């Protein structure tokens, strides 16, 4: 699937085929995509634990679900519990940045050197950040979000459906042996969609001009209709929800899966 | 167990909210036969728990500092009552009662694992 189509076809899938497992190689590809994501100071904060639903004891499964996501957890055959490692920057003491210097990603042309990393960046910026929870959590959350998004989009590239979900952190921590320094993010629920890929149409979003400015705050970024038409042609912008048959689809899914209407 | 007044049930606020919610959800009127079947299921559930529909909904709610919230305890008790009802009445009937609560704003999900 082309990249723009992957973006356009992504929907949060909430009806999975509960009987159909996800192939392990697809899980690996999803994790590989997360691993190579952009990350500030080359920190690689993202961590994750892959769990197949049917390998969890029923009691653990029942306890880890948050109420709004309970049915999603029942239907999705595979979960990736994502976390951010809050210790990695302090432990590595600038080594990942020095690696970027060594491989020619950060260069003297832009002012970078080992000495700059060792004497300024780590001791004066990164190390203090690790002792300031607000700054550390912001850095971890932003970069984990970027990497998780790559995992999410890869799932769609591989023909899977996916949905981010909250989870009961205490239960998962205990069940999976998660260490204290891993900061809870979201679970990525994975499986083959029981919904049509359209899943009722592209979800409603605010107008572009309400979200983004140009030049200064308060000056909307004006949408060019020609660009919109181009993105529609390549499948990134699609027919917005609800498609006319969505209610019938939802009713049929509910009946097939034994869910309330 | 007290006798539940079926006519009162059919005209209760909670039942009205439910049926209007269903019609809005699916965008069509509920056929008369289906409507009767749903109400009969609700009658039987109400008899099993010895409460009116309005009482069932009220039990799932509480007001704290002037704000209406879902009562975790009330919701859990009724979810368990529906699970018990499912044992005798079957999944479709239990889901009908869940639908009644859901359309009254009580968040409920059923476990697919138990199917």
Contacts between the chains, C-beta under 8 A, distances in Angstrom:
chain1	res1	chain2	res2	distance
A	18	B	112	6.0
A	58	B	113	6.9
A	61	B	113	7.1
A	62	B	111	7.4
A	67	B	107	6.1
A	67	B	109	6.8
A	68	B	107	6.9
A	68	B	109	7.8
A	70	B	109	4.1
A	70	B	111	7.1
A	71	B	109	4.5
A	71	B	110	7.0
A	71	B	111	8.0
A	71	B	112	6.4
A	74	B	111	5.7
A	74	B	112	3.7
A	74	B	113	5.2
A	75	B	112	5.7
A	247	B	25	7.4
A	247	B	26	5.7
A	247	B	27	6.0
A	251	B	26	6.8
A	257	B	112	6.0
A	257	B	115	7.8
A	258	B	91	5.3
A	258	B	95	7.1
A	258	B	110	7.3
A	258	B	112	6.7
A	258	B	115	4.9
A	259	B	95	6.9
A	259	B	110	6.3
A	259	B	112	7.3
A	260	B	95	4.2
A	260	B	96	7.7
A	260	B	98	4.0
A	260	B	99	4.5
A	260	B	102	6.0
A	260	B	108	7.3
A	260	B	110	6.4
A	261	B	22	7.3
A	261	B	25	7.5
A	261	B	26	7.6
A	261	B	95	7.1
A	261	B	99	5.3
